[in-house]
Amino acid sequence: MLSPIAFYSPIAIATEDEEKARKAKMSIIIERYKDRVSVLHKHKTWNNTHVYKYEGFWYHRGFWYQSNASFSIEAVMASQDGFQAQPTDVFLASHPKSGTTWLKALAFAIANRTKFNFGPNHPLRTICPHDCVPFIESEAFLNNPSYANGLMATHIPYTSLPKSIISCGCRIVYICRDPKDVLISSWHFMNKLIGNESTPIKLEDAFEYFSKGIITNGSFWDNVVGYRKASLERRGRPDTVLFLVYEEMKKDPKNEVKKLAKFIGHPFTKEEEAKRVVEEIIELCSFEKLSNASTNANDEREDTLSNEIFFRKGIVGDSVNHLTPEMIQILDRITRQKYEGLDIPI
Ligand code: A3P
Protein backbone atom coordinates (compact mmCIF):
# COMPACT_ATOMS: atom_id res chain seq x y z
CA MET A 1 0.00 0.00 0.00
CA LEU A 2 1.16 3.55 -0.66
CA SER A 3 2.35 5.57 2.29
CA PRO A 4 -0.18 7.95 3.79
CA ILE A 5 0.22 11.64 3.17
CA ALA A 6 0.78 14.10 5.99
CA PHE A 7 -2.02 15.78 7.89
CA TYR A 8 -3.34 18.89 6.19
CA SER A 9 -4.68 21.91 7.97
CA PRO A 10 -7.16 24.31 6.38
CA ILE A 11 -5.66 27.47 4.96
CA ALA A 12 -5.97 30.46 7.25
CA ILE A 13 -8.20 32.90 5.38
CA ALA A 14 -5.98 35.81 4.43
CA THR A 15 -6.34 39.11 6.23
CA GLU A 16 -6.72 42.32 4.21
CA ASP A 17 -2.98 43.02 4.62
CA GLU A 18 -2.01 39.52 3.50
CA GLU A 19 -4.33 39.87 0.54
CA LYS A 20 -2.63 43.16 -0.39
CA ALA A 21 0.80 41.52 -0.04
CA ARG A 22 -0.31 38.67 -2.34
CA LYS A 23 -1.53 41.13 -4.94
CA ALA A 24 1.76 43.00 -4.77
CA LYS A 25 3.63 39.72 -5.24
CA MET A 26 1.38 38.81 -8.14
CA SER A 27 2.09 42.20 -9.78
CA ILE A 28 5.80 41.40 -9.63
CA ILE A 29 5.16 37.98 -11.19
CA ILE A 30 3.05 39.53 -13.96
CA GLU A 31 5.86 41.99 -14.70
CA ARG A 32 8.43 39.15 -14.67
CA TYR A 33 6.64 37.22 -17.42
CA LYS A 34 5.53 40.25 -19.45
CA ASP A 35 7.93 39.61 -22.34
CA ARG A 36 7.17 35.89 -22.57
CA VAL A 37 3.44 36.54 -22.61
CA SER A 38 3.63 39.41 -25.11
CA VAL A 39 4.82 37.12 -27.95
CA LEU A 40 2.10 34.50 -27.48
CA HIS A 41 -0.75 34.02 -29.91
CA LYS A 42 -3.86 35.90 -28.74
CA HIS A 43 -7.55 35.19 -29.39
CA LYS A 44 -10.87 36.68 -28.39
CA THR A 45 -12.97 34.59 -26.04
CA TRP A 46 -16.35 34.93 -24.32
CA ASN A 47 -17.06 38.22 -22.57
CA ASN A 48 -14.95 40.06 -25.18
CA THR A 49 -11.76 39.37 -23.28
CA HIS A 50 -8.60 37.79 -24.72
CA VAL A 51 -6.79 34.57 -24.00
CA TYR A 52 -3.20 33.60 -24.89
CA LYS A 53 -1.98 30.23 -26.12
CA TYR A 54 0.73 28.60 -24.04
CA GLU A 55 1.90 25.01 -24.50
CA GLY A 56 -1.25 24.22 -26.48
CA PHE A 57 -3.76 25.66 -23.97
CA TRP A 58 -5.37 29.10 -23.65
CA TYR A 59 -5.27 31.33 -20.56
CA HIS A 60 -6.21 34.84 -19.52
CA ARG A 61 -3.39 37.13 -18.52
CA GLY A 62 -2.77 39.31 -15.51
CA PHE A 63 -5.50 40.41 -13.11
CA TRP A 64 -8.29 39.21 -15.33
CA TYR A 65 -11.31 39.27 -13.02
CA GLN A 66 -12.09 41.28 -9.92
CA SER A 67 -8.36 42.14 -9.64
CA ASN A 68 -7.71 38.42 -9.30
CA ALA A 69 -4.93 36.70 -11.22
CA SER A 70 -5.67 33.10 -10.23
CA PHE A 71 -5.20 30.68 -13.12
CA SER A 72 -3.68 33.43 -15.25
CA ILE A 73 -0.93 32.48 -17.64
CA GLU A 74 1.67 34.17 -15.43
CA ALA A 75 0.49 32.07 -12.46
CA VAL A 76 0.97 28.91 -14.53
CA MET A 77 4.45 30.02 -15.60
CA ALA A 78 5.39 30.94 -12.04
CA SER A 79 4.18 27.54 -10.76
CA GLN A 80 6.28 25.82 -13.42
CA ASP A 81 9.35 27.82 -12.44
CA GLY A 82 8.94 28.01 -8.69
CA PHE A 83 6.82 25.16 -7.38
CA GLN A 84 8.69 22.24 -5.84
CA ALA A 85 6.62 19.12 -5.17
CA GLN A 86 7.48 16.55 -2.49
CA PRO A 87 7.13 12.80 -3.24
CA THR A 88 4.33 12.43 -0.67
CA ASP A 89 2.25 15.26 -2.15
CA VAL A 90 -1.13 14.45 -3.67
CA PHE A 91 -2.60 16.60 -6.45
CA LEU A 92 -6.29 16.86 -7.32
CA ALA A 93 -6.44 17.77 -10.99
CA SER A 94 -9.36 18.81 -13.18
CA HIS A 95 -10.63 21.15 -15.81
CA PRO A 96 -12.74 23.86 -14.12
CA LYS A 97 -16.37 22.89 -13.41
CA SER A 98 -15.76 19.14 -13.41
CA GLY A 99 -16.34 18.64 -9.68
CA THR A 100 -13.13 20.06 -8.19
CA THR A 101 -14.84 21.50 -5.10
CA TRP A 102 -16.47 18.16 -4.32
CA LEU A 103 -13.23 16.24 -4.83
CA LYS A 104 -11.32 18.69 -2.60
CA ALA A 105 -13.87 18.21 0.16
CA LEU A 106 -13.83 14.40 -0.10
CA ALA A 107 -10.03 14.11 -0.13
CA PHE A 108 -9.70 16.54 2.77
CA ALA A 109 -12.37 14.75 4.84
CA ILE A 110 -10.85 11.32 4.13
CA ALA A 111 -7.29 12.30 4.96
CA ASN A 112 -8.23 14.19 8.13
CA ARG A 113 -10.84 11.81 9.51
CA THR A 114 -8.85 10.84 12.60
CA LYS A 115 -8.09 14.48 13.37
CA PHE A 116 -11.62 15.91 13.15
CA ASN A 117 -14.84 14.18 14.05
CA PHE A 118 -17.81 14.83 11.79
CA GLY A 119 -19.64 17.08 14.28
CA PRO A 120 -20.29 20.82 14.04
CA ASN A 121 -16.59 21.67 14.45
CA HIS A 122 -15.44 19.84 11.36
CA PRO A 123 -13.72 22.44 9.10
CA LEU A 124 -15.99 21.53 6.18
CA ARG A 125 -19.02 22.60 8.24
CA THR A 126 -17.71 26.15 8.38
CA ILE A 127 -15.08 26.59 5.65
CA CYS A 128 -15.34 26.34 1.87
CA PRO A 129 -13.39 23.36 0.42
CA HIS A 130 -11.29 25.85 -1.57
CA ASP A 131 -9.96 27.16 1.75
CA CYS A 132 -9.05 23.62 2.77
CA VAL A 133 -7.12 22.56 -0.32
CA PRO A 134 -5.16 25.23 -2.24
CA PHE A 135 -4.64 25.44 -5.99
CA ILE A 136 -0.95 25.46 -6.82
CA GLU A 137 -1.46 28.08 -9.53
CA SER A 138 -3.28 30.50 -7.28
CA GLU A 139 -1.77 29.88 -3.85
CA ALA A 140 0.93 27.35 -3.40
CA PHE A 141 3.27 28.62 -6.12
CA LEU A 142 3.77 31.68 -3.96
CA ASN A 143 5.87 29.23 -1.93
CA ASN A 144 4.05 29.93 1.27
CA PRO A 145 4.75 26.73 3.22
CA SER A 146 1.39 26.82 4.98
CA TYR A 147 -0.30 26.60 1.59
CA ALA A 148 1.79 23.80 0.17
CA ASN A 149 0.88 21.28 2.82
CA GLY A 150 0.68 17.98 1.00
CA LEU A 151 -2.78 18.06 -0.57
CA MET A 152 -3.15 20.50 -3.44
CA ALA A 153 -5.27 21.04 -6.51
CA THR A 154 -4.61 22.24 -10.03
CA HIS A 155 -6.31 23.01 -13.33
CA ILE A 156 -2.96 22.97 -15.17
CA PRO A 157 -2.93 20.43 -18.04
CA TYR A 158 -0.82 17.33 -17.45
CA THR A 159 1.80 18.30 -20.04
CA SER A 160 2.30 21.72 -18.42
CA LEU A 161 2.52 20.59 -14.80
CA PRO A 162 5.58 21.74 -12.82
CA LYS A 163 8.21 19.10 -13.64
CA SER A 164 8.83 18.08 -10.03
CA ILE A 165 5.27 16.69 -9.76
CA ILE A 166 6.12 14.11 -12.41
CA SER A 167 9.74 13.50 -11.43
CA CYS A 168 8.78 12.92 -7.78
CA GLY A 169 6.13 10.41 -8.91
CA CYS A 170 3.45 12.28 -6.96
CA ARG A 171 -0.01 10.79 -6.84
CA ILE A 172 -2.56 12.61 -9.00
CA VAL A 173 -6.32 12.22 -8.74
CA TYR A 174 -8.12 13.45 -11.85
CA ILE A 175 -11.84 14.15 -12.02
CA CYS A 176 -13.63 14.33 -15.34
CA ARG A 177 -17.27 15.05 -16.19
CA ASP A 178 -19.65 15.04 -19.15
CA PRO A 179 -18.42 17.97 -21.30
CA LYS A 180 -21.98 19.15 -21.97
CA ASP A 181 -22.57 19.65 -18.25
CA VAL A 182 -19.13 21.25 -17.88
CA LEU A 183 -20.04 23.75 -20.60
CA ILE A 184 -23.33 24.70 -18.92
CA SER A 185 -21.69 24.88 -15.51
CA SER A 186 -18.88 27.09 -16.92
CA TRP A 187 -21.34 29.36 -18.71
CA HIS A 188 -23.32 29.98 -15.51
CA PHE A 189 -20.09 30.41 -13.55
CA MET A 190 -18.63 32.96 -15.98
CA ASN A 191 -21.85 34.96 -15.98
CA LYS A 192 -21.78 35.07 -12.18
CA LEU A 193 -18.12 36.01 -12.25
CA ILE A 194 -18.59 38.98 -14.57
CA GLY A 195 -21.57 40.13 -12.49
CA ASN A 196 -24.74 42.04 -13.29
CA GLU A 197 -22.96 45.10 -14.57
CA SER A 198 -21.68 43.42 -17.74
CA THR A 199 -23.72 42.05 -20.60
CA PRO A 200 -24.30 38.35 -19.93
CA ILE A 201 -22.43 35.88 -22.12
CA LYS A 202 -24.80 34.33 -24.67
CA LEU A 203 -25.04 30.55 -24.65
CA GLU A 204 -24.17 30.51 -28.38
CA ASP A 205 -20.86 32.29 -27.64
CA ALA A 206 -20.10 30.04 -24.69
CA PHE A 207 -20.78 27.02 -26.89
CA GLU A 208 -18.56 28.30 -29.70
CA TYR A 209 -15.52 29.09 -27.55
CA PHE A 210 -15.92 25.98 -25.38
CA SER A 211 -16.15 23.72 -28.44
CA LYS A 212 -12.95 25.25 -29.84
CA GLY A 213 -11.21 25.13 -26.46
CA ILE A 214 -10.60 28.90 -26.58
CA ILE A 215 -11.44 29.57 -22.94
CA THR A 216 -9.32 30.09 -19.88
CA ASN A 217 -7.46 26.87 -19.07
CA GLY A 218 -7.95 25.74 -22.65
CA SER A 219 -9.75 22.79 -24.18
CA PHE A 220 -11.72 20.68 -21.72
CA TRP A 221 -11.20 17.57 -23.86
CA ASP A 222 -7.44 18.08 -24.23
CA ASN A 223 -7.15 18.47 -20.46
CA VAL A 224 -9.00 15.17 -19.92
CA VAL A 225 -7.02 13.37 -22.63
CA GLY A 226 -3.66 14.48 -21.17
CA TYR A 227 -4.47 13.02 -17.76
CA ARG A 228 -6.18 9.96 -19.21
CA LYS A 229 -3.14 9.09 -21.30
CA ALA A 230 -0.94 9.60 -18.25
CA SER A 231 -3.18 7.33 -16.19
CA LEU A 232 -2.90 4.61 -18.85
CA GLU A 233 0.85 5.05 -19.39
CA ARG A 234 1.70 5.19 -15.72
CA ARG A 235 -0.41 2.13 -14.87
CA GLY A 236 2.76 0.05 -14.46
CA ARG A 237 3.92 2.29 -11.61
CA PRO A 238 1.39 1.49 -8.95
CA ASP A 239 -1.41 3.92 -9.36
CA THR A 240 0.21 7.29 -9.82
CA VAL A 241 -2.89 8.68 -11.55
CA LEU A 242 -6.39 7.83 -10.37
CA PHE A 243 -9.05 8.74 -12.91
CA LEU A 244 -12.46 9.53 -11.41
CA VAL A 245 -15.69 10.39 -13.20
CA TYR A 246 -18.26 12.81 -11.69
CA GLU A 247 -21.21 10.77 -12.97
CA GLU A 248 -19.83 7.55 -11.45
CA MET A 249 -19.28 9.35 -8.15
CA LYS A 250 -22.92 10.44 -8.20
CA LYS A 251 -24.09 6.93 -9.07
CA ASP A 252 -21.99 4.96 -6.61
CA PRO A 253 -20.35 7.38 -4.16
CA LYS A 254 -19.42 4.64 -1.68
CA ASN A 255 -17.34 2.70 -4.15
CA GLU A 256 -15.64 5.82 -5.55
CA VAL A 257 -14.88 7.28 -2.11
CA LYS A 258 -13.30 3.98 -1.03
CA LYS A 259 -11.20 3.98 -4.20
CA LEU A 260 -10.09 7.56 -3.50
CA ALA A 261 -9.23 6.79 0.13
CA LYS A 262 -7.13 3.77 -0.84
CA PHE A 263 -5.32 5.72 -3.54
CA ILE A 264 -4.34 8.62 -1.30
CA GLY A 265 -3.03 6.18 1.28
CA HIS A 266 -5.91 6.37 3.79
CA PRO A 267 -7.99 3.22 3.14
CA PHE A 268 -10.98 2.54 5.36
CA THR A 269 -10.64 -0.25 7.90
CA LYS A 270 -13.34 -2.89 8.33
CA GLU A 271 -14.25 -1.27 11.67
CA GLU A 272 -14.65 2.12 10.01
CA GLU A 273 -16.85 0.63 7.35
CA ALA A 274 -18.95 -1.08 9.99
CA LYS A 275 -19.29 2.26 11.78
CA ARG A 276 -20.47 3.82 8.49
CA VAL A 277 -17.59 6.30 8.30
CA VAL A 278 -17.71 6.20 4.48
CA GLU A 279 -21.38 7.21 4.55
CA GLU A 280 -20.61 10.01 7.02
CA ILE A 281 -17.96 11.45 4.70
CA ILE A 282 -20.33 11.26 1.73
CA GLU A 283 -22.99 13.09 3.73
CA LEU A 284 -20.54 15.73 5.00
CA CYS A 285 -19.45 16.40 1.40
CA SER A 286 -22.91 16.26 -0.16
CA PHE A 287 -23.93 19.18 -2.34
CA GLU A 288 -26.52 20.33 0.19
CA LYS A 289 -24.21 20.24 3.22
CA LEU A 290 -21.21 21.78 1.50
CA SER A 291 -23.16 24.55 -0.20
CA ASN A 292 -24.88 25.54 3.06
CA ALA A 293 -21.64 25.54 5.00
CA SER A 294 -19.72 27.43 2.32
CA THR A 295 -22.44 30.04 1.93
CA ASN A 296 -22.50 30.64 5.68
CA ALA A 297 -18.73 31.00 5.61
CA ASN A 298 -18.90 33.82 3.12
CA ASP A 299 -16.33 36.46 3.42
CA GLU A 300 -17.51 39.96 2.68
CA ARG A 301 -14.18 41.42 1.59
CA GLU A 302 -14.05 43.22 -1.72
CA ASP A 303 -12.44 41.27 -4.59
CA THR A 304 -13.04 37.90 -2.92
CA LEU A 305 -15.21 35.43 -4.74
CA SER A 306 -18.38 34.63 -2.90
CA ASN A 307 -18.48 30.92 -2.06
CA GLU A 308 -21.96 30.39 -3.56
CA ILE A 309 -20.38 30.64 -6.97
CA PHE A 310 -18.97 27.10 -6.58
CA PHE A 311 -22.39 25.54 -6.02
CA ARG A 312 -25.24 25.62 -8.51
CA LYS A 313 -27.22 22.39 -8.96
CA GLY A 314 -24.73 19.58 -8.56
CA ILE A 315 -26.67 17.17 -10.76
CA VAL A 316 -26.00 15.02 -13.81
CA GLY A 317 -27.51 16.01 -17.17
CA ASP A 318 -28.65 19.60 -16.59
CA SER A 319 -27.21 20.49 -20.02
CA VAL A 320 -30.27 19.01 -21.77
CA ASN A 321 -32.28 21.88 -20.29
CA HIS A 322 -30.08 24.44 -22.09
CA LEU A 323 -28.44 22.99 -25.21
CA THR A 324 -30.17 22.54 -28.56
CA PRO A 325 -30.15 19.03 -30.15
CA GLU A 326 -27.61 20.36 -32.72
CA MET A 327 -25.29 21.60 -29.99
CA ILE A 328 -25.54 18.23 -28.22
CA GLN A 329 -24.75 16.43 -31.45
CA ILE A 330 -21.65 18.56 -32.09
CA LEU A 331 -20.35 18.21 -28.54
CA ASP A 332 -20.92 14.44 -28.57
CA ARG A 333 -19.09 14.17 -31.87
CA ILE A 334 -16.06 16.08 -30.53
CA THR A 335 -16.09 13.85 -27.44
CA ARG A 336 -16.13 10.65 -29.52
CA GLN A 337 -13.25 11.90 -31.68
CA LYS A 338 -11.11 13.17 -28.81
CA TYR A 339 -11.67 10.13 -26.56
CA GLU A 340 -11.18 7.47 -29.21
CA GLY A 341 -9.28 4.48 -27.85
CA LEU A 342 -8.98 5.96 -24.36
CA ASP A 343 -11.84 4.06 -22.73
CA ILE A 344 -13.32 7.09 -20.97
CA PRO A 345 -16.80 6.21 -19.72
CA ILE A 346 -18.54 9.44 -20.81
P1 A3P B 1 -23.22 22.64 -11.72
O1 A3P B 1 -22.90 24.03 -12.19
O2 A3P B 1 -23.59 21.71 -12.85
O3 A3P B 1 -24.20 22.60 -10.63
P2 A3P B 1 -15.96 22.80 -9.84
O4 A3P B 1 -15.97 22.46 -8.41
O5 A3P B 1 -14.95 22.02 -10.64
O6 A3P B 1 -15.90 24.27 -10.05
O7 A3P B 1 -17.35 22.29 -10.43
C1 A3P B 1 -18.53 22.94 -10.08
C2 A3P B 1 -19.68 22.00 -10.31
O8 A3P B 1 -19.70 21.00 -9.28
C3 A3P B 1 -21.00 22.74 -10.22
O9 A3P B 1 -21.86 22.03 -11.10
C4 A3P B 1 -21.36 22.53 -8.75
O10 A3P B 1 -22.70 22.72 -8.47
C5 A3P B 1 -20.94 21.07 -8.58
N1 A3P B 1 -20.72 20.69 -7.18
C6 A3P B 1 -20.18 21.43 -6.18
N2 A3P B 1 -20.17 20.74 -5.03
C7 A3P B 1 -20.71 19.54 -5.30
C8 A3P B 1 -20.99 18.39 -4.49
N3 A3P B 1 -20.71 18.36 -3.20
N4 A3P B 1 -21.56 17.33 -5.10
C9 A3P B 1 -21.84 17.35 -6.43
N5 A3P B 1 -21.62 18.41 -7.22
C10 A3P B 1 -21.06 19.49 -6.68
Residues whose N, C-alpha, C, O or C-beta is under 5 A from the ligand:
A	BS01	A3P	H95 P96 K97 S98 G99 T100 T101 W102 D181 S185 C285 S286 F287 L290 F310 F311 R312 K313 G314 I315
